Each structure stands twice: as C-alpha cells, then as structure tokens.
C-alpha cells in the first residue's frame, strides 16, 4: 500500500501526523508521507488518517 498527500489541498491541520506518525510528517506546514510504501503494521492508521482528512488530501494506492 502507498499513500500520497496532495500538497495543494493540504491545510496543515496535522491530523494525519497525530493519527499515523509512523507514516506522515510535516514539512514547511504541509503533510508529507515519510516513505513511499506504508509498513504493514501502519496500514490501519494510514487508512484512518486518509478517511479523517478534512480536505481529502490523502490518497491511498493499493
């Protein structure tokens, strides 16, 4: 599984970082994915972060 953050859509609320810190981090006020491939142990939290993103900036690729 992979995640991508649309930097133009991201509002920098940090909800994804709070939900899945092993996958997401903040850079210059915008969320980014720390790694291209999500570790299996972090898939559930990454999905939760994507589902809860208020601007739907996180996309999941299976």
C-alpha contacts under 8 A as a table, 3 or more apart, distances in Angstrom:
res1	aa1	res2	aa2	distance
1	X	37	X	5.91
1	X	38	X	5.72
1	X	43	X	7.45
1	X	60	X	7.04
1	X	61	X	5.73
1	X	62	X	4.55
2	X	36	X	5.81
2	X	37	X	4.75
2	X	38	X	5.60
2	X	60	X	5.80
2	X	61	X	5.03
2	X	62	X	6.41
3	X	33	X	6.74
3	X	36	X	6.80
3	X	37	X	7.25
3	X	38	X	7.10
3	X	46	X	7.83
3	X	58	X	6.72
3	X	59	X	5.63
3	X	60	X	4.62
3	X	61	X	6.16
4	X	32	X	7.49
4	X	33	X	6.46
4	X	36	X	7.94
4	X	58	X	5.68
4	X	59	X	5.26
4	X	60	X	6.59
5	X	10	X	7.32
5	X	31	X	6.78
5	X	32	X	5.84
5	X	33	X	6.79
5	X	57	X	5.49
5	X	58	X	4.58
5	X	59	X	6.41
6	X	9	X	5.41
6	X	10	X	6.17
6	X	57	X	4.98
6	X	58	X	6.42
6	X	59	X	7.87
7	X	10	X	5.14
7	X	30	X	6.32
7	X	31	X	7.17
7	X	32	X	7.68
7	X	57	X	7.39
9	X	55	X	6.59
9	X	56	X	7.69
9	X	57	X	5.39
10	X	13	X	7.86
10	X	30	X	6.16
10	X	31	X	6.80
10	X	55	X	6.79
10	X	57	X	5.51
11	X	30	X	6.90
11	X	55	X	7.53
12	X	26	X	7.67
12	X	29	X	5.40
12	X	30	X	4.89
12	X	31	X	6.20
14	X	17	X	5.16
14	X	18	X	6.27
14	X	26	X	7.26
14	X	31	X	6.91
15	X	18	X	5.10
15	X	19	X	6.08
15	X	49	X	7.00
15	X	52	X	7.76
15	X	53	X	6.92
16	X	19	X	4.99
16	X	20	X	5.75
16	X	21	X	7.33
16	X	24	X	6.36
16	X	31	X	7.62
16	X	46	X	7.69
16	X	49	X	4.72
16	X	50	X	7.27
16	X	52	X	7.87
16	X	53	X	6.89
17	X	20	X	5.27
17	X	21	X	4.63
17	X	23	X	7.58
17	X	24	X	5.07
17	X	25	X	5.62
17	X	26	X	7.32
17	X	31	X	7.49
18	X	21	X	5.92
19	X	45	X	6.23
19	X	46	X	7.57
19	X	48	X	7.24
19	X	49	X	5.75
20	X	23	X	5.59
20	X	24	X	6.18
20	X	42	X	7.24
20	X	45	X	5.18
20	X	46	X	5.70
20	X	49	X	6.54
21	X	24	X	5.25
21	X	25	X	6.55
22	X	34	X	7.57
22	X	42	X	6.90
23	X	33	X	5.71
23	X	34	X	5.42
23	X	35	X	6.73
23	X	38	X	6.62
23	X	42	X	7.10
23	X	46	X	6.72
24	X	31	X	6.46
24	X	32	X	5.64
24	X	33	X	4.62
24	X	34	X	5.46
25	X	31	X	5.58
25	X	32	X	5.53
25	X	33	X	6.41
25	X	34	X	6.29
26	X	29	X	5.97
26	X	30	X	5.37
26	X	31	X	4.43
26	X	32	X	6.05
27	X	30	X	5.35
27	X	31	X	6.23
27	X	32	X	6.78
33	X	36	X	6.83
35	X	38	X	6.62
38	X	42	X	6.44
38	X	43	X	6.23
38	X	46	X	7.81
39	X	42	X	5.40
39	X	43	X	6.54
40	X	43	X	5.33
41	X	44	X	7.41
42	X	45	X	5.49
42	X	46	X	6.14
43	X	46	X	5.08
43	X	47	X	6.15
44	X	47	X	5.20
44	X	48	X	6.25
45	X	48	X	4.95
45	X	49	X	6.14
46	X	49	X	5.04
46	X	50	X	6.27
47	X	50	X	5.10
47	X	51	X	6.13
47	X	60	X	7.55
48	X	51	X	5.09
48	X	52	X	6.08
49	X	52	X	5.20
49	X	53	X	6.01
49	X	58	X	7.81
50	X	53	X	5.32
50	X	56	X	6.84
50	X	57	X	7.60
50	X	58	X	5.07
50	X	59	X	6.70
50	X	60	X	7.46
51	X	56	X	7.50
52	X	56	X	7.82
53	X	56	X	5.11
53	X	57	X	6.60
53	X	58	X	6.93
54	X	57	X	7.95
56	X	59	X	7.57
